[in-house]
Each structure stands twice: as structure tokens, then as C-alpha cells.
Amino acid sequence: MTKKFIIIFVLFFMMASSLFCYKNNRTNTSQTLELSDRVEASEIKEEPIVKELAFYIGSHKWYIDRQEQNDMEEYKKIKPIIRDNTILFPIGVVLRKFSEDVSWDPVGKTISATLNGESFNLSINEKKVSVGDEFFNLKDDIKVYGNQYYLSAEDTARILNLRFQVKNGVIAFVHQDNHLDEAINYYTDKYNEELSNIKDRTSIKSLKIPVLMYHLCLTEAPPDELKGMAVTVKEFDAQLAALKKAGYEGISFEQYYNYRLYGASLPEKPVIITFDDGYENNYTNAFPILKKHNMKATIFIVTSAVGQQGVQYPHMTWEQMKEMEDSGLVIIHNHGSYHAAMDQISRSNMRKVALGGYTSIEHHMGTRQIYVFAYPYLRYNAVTIEELKQAGIHMQVTNLGDWLREGTSMSDIKRIRISHGTSEQQLLNSIK
């Protein structure tokens, strides 16, 4: 009896040890892709396989199987971005929506999954994919932004055996069994529900979008030397109220880009509101008014000044900017890594100022869908425009002028300065 007990105990101990080693080995080698090699296999979340996945450039709205998604953190991981005129998706996050058992081997840099009942493997180093017995190469390069690997939308659809289309500003992946045209029409209608008195590309005959430039939003009247770059809280509130009453709707540069490149609709009377430099009063004073009137704005920040205190007008922190972006009303873009007169520096420093600013923004705020750069001091020339285009900047905000029109170069966007003393009627007259 004693011998039998000892044998059973030894066998049980050996089985338990083997199970522990197996579990420990899996934990060390199988990790979720979107967080590189820092997340253990135990944190992989199994999700139901979806049939449709849809997005809009410039909108936080996205859909799974025609259900609107409200998870902002998940959106930041899965949203499409545009680089070199190519729509890119984070393959690891998208793969988890359409397959099962997704794992990441950080040593071999291979993504594995079960896709439609077959084994799926993507080699990052070799840029090759196998699905079951079928092997093929990727058409486009694999890109790395932040800690994620991105594939072109076309490659993503091809390797996952999905149907893909960009139409009317909608970006949609659809399972082969679903009707693509029907899905696109559904998501287009959903996008247009956000807009008032929509205008599509075919109905807009003379596009005119005013781009307004603000800097400071103060509780009291500014000193004389700052009247040209400041408004009071009372003035800003009245100006937004007047814009809303006149039928204007705030849009983002991303929405305008989606309109120009992919045929998205726009509201009948769009306006782009911008702030320069990233002052803290943009958060404490202007942001509540934007929320009050449900108006979107873009803030161009100088990244070296983020969180700066002990000065006349302190600058916002990353945490404050994240709160604003999470509202869906504000998008942070680039005014430079420092406040540089771009036409006075070398070509290499032009790139450092522009791309360095975005490196910092994306490190703290997440990957930008597109890159928009506003020139400090309104200083630019043909050389700076060409250099930033070559560096991958999608849109350049250059100087003062009139509206965005149908034929406006996206590398030479002008703005209308709004300063202290501008009445509601003067504002409306300036943008008619």
C-alpha cells in the first residue's frame, strides 16, 4: 500500500511539473502583437470573429458588424493611418478581429493565428504569408509606427481573404459572404448622420472653408501688445455661438483630407478652428466652450514647451491634451519641436523641427492619421514647402489669407486671424 501511494505521488508530481513547464514556456513565447514583446500570453483576449469592420478618416466612430464602438483606447490601437498616400492598418489588432489564437513570436518575428480554420503565419522579416498550404508575398512594405506593425489596407484584405473598399470616405473590410456595396452604403449613411445639411463632392460647386487662427483665450482683456493673438472667454463664447447660429459646423483637417482624397461628405457650412502654441488656457478656457457648442478644433503645439510653467502664459500638459482628444472634439498637431523660423534654418533642421515634433506627439498621444504642420511666425518659402512634402507632411498651414477652396494646395493653407475686439458680426463678415 505504501509503495502504491509513493508511485501515485511521484506520478502526480511529474504531471504537475510538466504542466507548469508547458504553461511557463507558452507564457514566455506567445505574446500579443500590438504591444510588441511586453505582453504575456495570459493577457491575450479571445474575441468573437467579426464579419465587417469600418472606419472614417477624421472621425472617432468605427463599427464592428454595424455596431458602433465606443472604446476610445481600442480605437487608438486599431485606427487606420495614411502614409505616402497609402492607407495602413495595424495588422496584429485587425487580425484579432477576424481570426483566433493570435500569438506573436518576438524571436522569429512571426505572427501566428487560426484563420477560417487554417493555420496563418506572417513573417515580418521575410515579408511572407502562409495560409494553410498557400504562400504569397506582401505587395507593400511593412511599416513600424510606435510599437505596432502596419500593412497596407490592400495587403491586409488579401491575406485575411476579405473584401475591401474605400468609398464616400468610408474604409471597410467585409467578409467574403457579405455584400460590400450594401455595407458601404450603410456606413456612409451613418457617417452622414453626424453632419448637418451635408454636401458631397458632386453637389459642392464653390467650396469655401474658413480656417480660423486663435492663440490665447483669456479671462480678461489682453495687454495691447497681445491683442492681435488673444481673445477673451466672453468673445470666444459669443463667436462660437454666432457660428453655430449661422449654420457653421466645425470640422478637422482629417475630415477635409478625407473629403479631398476619398470623397467623404462635408457639412454645408464647414469651418476649421485652430489654436497655435498649446497654451494652457486653451484647455482651461477654450475647451469648455468648444464642448458647450460641440465645435471641433485643432491645436498646433510646440513640443519643447509642453508643460512649461513659471511663464506669463503656461503651456498644456500631455495629460490635458489627452483629455481633450478623448472628447472627440480636439486633435493635436504640430507647430514644431521648437518655435523655429523655418525659412531661416537648413533643410536638415527643417525636417528635425517638423518630424521631431511629431515623434514627441506620437510618443505621448498616439499615432496621427495624417500629419499637419503650422509654420511658426508664418515663415515659409518654396524650399520649406518642398522639404516638408518630401518628409511626408500631408498638409501645411502657411500664412494669413482667405478660405480653403476646391483647388487650394494642401501644402499652402491660409488662415484668418481672430483677435481681441472682433465682434460676432465682424467674424461672420470675414468668412462670408
WOZIBEL-V559113 format. One record per residue. N is the residue number from 1. RES is the residue in three letters. SS is DSSP state (H for helix, E for strand, L for the rest). Layout:
# WOZIBEL-V559113
N_RES_SS ; N_RES_SS
This chain:
# WOZIBEL-V559113
1_MET_L ; 2_THR_H ; 3_LYS_H ; 4_LYS_H ; 5_PHE_H ; 6_ILE_H ; 7_ILE_H ; 8_ILE_H ; 9_PHE_H ; 10_VAL_H ; 11_LEU_H ; 12_PHE_H ; 13_PHE_H ; 14_MET_H ; 15_MET_H ; 16_ALA_H ; 17_SER_H ; 18_SER_H ; 19_LEU_H ; 20_PHE_H ; 21_CYS_H ; 22_TYR_H ; 23_LYS_H ; 24_ASN_H ; 25_ASN_H ; 26_ARG_H ; 27_THR_H ; 28_ASN_H ; 29_THR_H ; 30_SER_L ; 31_GLN_E ; 32_THR_L ; 33_LEU_H ; 34_GLU_H ; 35_LEU_H ; 36_SER_L ; 37_ASP_L ; 38_ARG_L ; 39_VAL_L ; 40_GLU_L ; 41_ALA_H ; 42_SER_H ; 43_GLU_H ; 44_ILE_L ; 45_LYS_L ; 46_GLU_L ; 47_GLU_L ; 48_PRO_L ; 49_ILE_L ; 50_VAL_L ; 51_LYS_L ; 52_GLU_E ; 53_LEU_E ; 54_ALA_E ; 55_PHE_E ; 56_TYR_E ; 57_ILE_L ; 58_GLY_L ; 59_SER_L ; 60_HIS_L ; 61_LYS_L ; 62_TRP_E ; 63_TYR_E ; 64_ILE_E ; 65_ASP_L ; 66_ARG_L ; 67_GLN_E ; 68_GLU_E ; 69_GLN_E ; 70_ASN_L ; 71_ASP_L ; 72_MET_H ; 73_GLU_H ; 74_GLU_H ; 75_TYR_H ; 76_LYS_H ; 77_LYS_H ; 78_ILE_H ; 79_LYS_L ; 80_PRO_L ; 81_ILE_E ; 82_ILE_E ; 83_ARG_E ; 84_ASP_L ; 85_ASN_L ; 86_THR_E ; 87_ILE_E ; 88_LEU_E ; 89_PHE_E ; 90_PRO_E ; 91_ILE_H ; 92_GLY_H ; 93_VAL_H ; 94_VAL_H ; 95_LEU_H ; 96_ARG_H ; 97_LYS_H ; 98_PHE_H ; 99_SER_L ; 100_GLU_E ; 101_ASP_E ; 102_VAL_E ; 103_SER_E ; 104_TRP_E ; 105_ASP_E ; 106_PRO_L ; 107_VAL_L ; 108_GLY_L ; 109_LYS_L ; 110_THR_E ; 111_ILE_E ; 112_SER_E ; 113_ALA_E ; 114_THR_E ; 115_LEU_E ; 116_ASN_L ; 117_GLY_L ; 118_GLU_E ; 119_SER_E ; 120_PHE_E ; 121_ASN_E ; 122_LEU_E ; 123_SER_E ; 124_ILE_L ; 125_ASN_L ; 126_GLU_L ; 127_LYS_L ; 128_LYS_E ; 129_VAL_E ; 130_SER_E ; 131_VAL_E ; 132_GLY_L ; 133_ASP_L ; 134_GLU_E ; 135_PHE_E ; 136_PHE_E ; 137_ASN_E ; 138_LEU_L ; 139_LYS_L ; 140_ASP_L ; 141_ASP_L ; 142_ILE_L ; 143_LYS_E ; 144_VAL_E ; 145_TYR_E ; 146_GLY_L ; 147_ASN_L ; 148_GLN_E ; 149_TYR_E ; 150_TYR_E ; 151_LEU_E ; 152_SER_E ; 153_ALA_H ; 154_GLU_H ; 155_ASP_H ; 156_THR_H ; 157_ALA_H ; 158_ARG_H ; 159_ILE_H ; 160_LEU_L ; 161_ASN_L ; 162_LEU_E ; 163_ARG_E ; 164_PHE_E ; 165_GLN_E ; 166_VAL_E ; 167_LYS_E ; 168_ASN_L ; 169_GLY_L ; 170_VAL_E ; 171_ILE_E ; 172_ALA_E ; 173_PHE_E ; 174_VAL_E ; 175_HIS_E ; 176_GLN_L ; 177_ASP_L ; 178_ASN_L ; 179_HIS_L ; 180_LEU_H ; 181_ASP_H ; 182_GLU_H ; 183_ALA_H ; 184_ILE_H ; 185_ASN_H ; 186_TYR_H ; 187_TYR_H ; 188_THR_H ; 189_ASP_H ; 190_LYS_H ; 191_TYR_H ; 192_ASN_H ; 193_GLU_L ; 194_GLU_L ; 195_LEU_L ; 196_SER_L ; 197_ASN_L ; 198_ILE_E ; 199_LYS_E ; 200_ASP_L ; 201_ARG_L ; 202_THR_L ; 203_SER_L ; 204_ILE_L ; 205_LYS_L ; 206_SER_L ; 207_LEU_L ; 208_LYS_E ; 209_ILE_E ; 210_PRO_E ; 211_VAL_E ; 212_LEU_E ; 213_MET_E ; 214_TYR_E ; 215_HIS_L ; 216_LEU_E ; 217_CYS_E ; 218_LEU_E ; 219_THR_L ; 220_GLU_L ; 221_ALA_L ; 222_PRO_L ; 223_PRO_L ; 224_ASP_H ; 225_GLU_H ; 226_LEU_H ; 227_LYS_H ; 228_GLY_H ; 229_MET_H ; 230_ALA_E ; 231_VAL_E ; 232_THR_E ; 233_VAL_H ; 234_LYS_H ; 235_GLU_H ; 236_PHE_H ; 237_ASP_H ; 238_ALA_H ; 239_GLN_H ; 240_LEU_H ; 241_ALA_H ; 242_ALA_H ; 243_LEU_H ; 244_LYS_H ; 245_LYS_H ; 246_ALA_L ; 247_GLY_L ; 248_TYR_L ; 249_GLU_E ; 250_GLY_E ; 251_ILE_L ; 252_SER_L ; 253_PHE_H ; 254_GLU_H ; 255_GLN_H ; 256_TYR_H ; 257_TYR_H ; 258_ASN_H ; 259_TYR_H ; 260_ARG_H ; 261_LEU_H ; 262_TYR_H ; 263_GLY_L ; 264_ALA_L ; 265_SER_L ; 266_LEU_E ; 267_PRO_E ; 268_GLU_L ; 269_LYS_L ; 270_PRO_E ; 271_VAL_E ; 272_ILE_E ; 273_ILE_E ; 274_THR_E ; 275_PHE_E ; 276_ASP_E ; 277_ASP_E ; 278_GLY_L ; 279_TYR_E ; 280_GLU_H ; 281_ASN_H ; 282_ASN_H ; 283_TYR_H ; 284_THR_H ; 285_ASN_H ; 286_ALA_H ; 287_PHE_H ; 288_PRO_H ; 289_ILE_H ; 290_LEU_H ; 291_LYS_H ; 292_LYS_H ; 293_HIS_H ; 294_ASN_L ; 295_MET_L ; 296_LYS_L ; 297_ALA_E ; 298_THR_E ; 299_ILE_E ; 300_PHE_E ; 301_ILE_E ; 302_VAL_L ; 303_THR_H ; 304_SER_H ; 305_ALA_H ; 306_VAL_L ; 307_GLY_L ; 308_GLN_L ; 309_GLN_L ; 310_GLY_L ; 311_VAL_L ; 312_GLN_L ; 313_TYR_L ; 314_PRO_L ; 315_HIS_E ; 316_MET_L ; 317_THR_L ; 318_TRP_H ; 319_GLU_H ; 320_GLN_H ; 321_MET_H ; 322_LYS_H ; 323_GLU_H ; 324_MET_H ; 325_GLU_H ; 326_ASP_H ; 327_SER_L ; 328_GLY_L ; 329_LEU_L ; 330_VAL_E ; 331_ILE_E ; 332_ILE_E ; 333_HIS_E ; 334_ASN_E ; 335_HIS_L ; 336_GLY_L ; 337_SER_L ; 338_TYR_L ; 339_HIS_L ; 340_ALA_L ; 341_ALA_L ; 342_MET_H ; 343_ASP_H ; 344_GLN_H ; 345_ILE_L ; 346_SER_L ; 347_ARG_H ; 348_SER_H ; 349_ASN_H ; 350_MET_H ; 351_ARG_H ; 352_LYS_H ; 353_VAL_H ; 354_ALA_H ; 355_LEU_H ; 356_GLY_H ; 357_GLY_H ; 358_TYR_H ; 359_THR_H ; 360_SER_H ; 361_ILE_H ; 362_GLU_H ; 363_HIS_H ; 364_HIS_H ; 365_MET_H ; 366_GLY_L ; 367_THR_L ; 368_ARG_L ; 369_GLN_L ; 370_ILE_L ; 371_TYR_L ; 372_VAL_E ; 373_PHE_E ; 374_ALA_E ; 375_TYR_L ; 376_PRO_H ; 377_TYR_H ; 378_LEU_H ; 379_ARG_L ; 380_TYR_L ; 381_ASN_L ; 382_ALA_H ; 383_VAL_H ; 384_THR_H ; 385_ILE_H ; 386_GLU_H ; 387_GLU_H ; 388_LEU_H ; 389_LYS_H ; 390_GLN_H ; 391_ALA_L ; 392_GLY_L ; 393_ILE_L ; 394_HIS_L ; 395_MET_E ; 396_GLN_E ; 397_VAL_E ; 398_THR_E ; 399_ASN_E ; 400_LEU_E ; 401_GLY_L ; 402_ASP_L ; 403_TRP_L ; 404_LEU_E ; 405_ARG_E ; 406_GLU_L ; 407_GLY_L ; 408_THR_L ; 409_SER_L ; 410_MET_L ; 411_SER_L ; 412_ASP_L ; 413_ILE_E ; 414_LYS_E ; 415_ARG_E ; 416_ILE_E ; 417_ARG_E ; 418_ILE_L ; 419_SER_L ; 420_HIS_L ; 421_GLY_L ; 422_THR_L ; 423_SER_L ; 424_GLU_H ; 425_GLN_H ; 426_GLN_H ; 427_LEU_H ; 428_LEU_H ; 429_ASN_H ; 430_SER_H ; 431_ILE_H ; 432_LYS_L
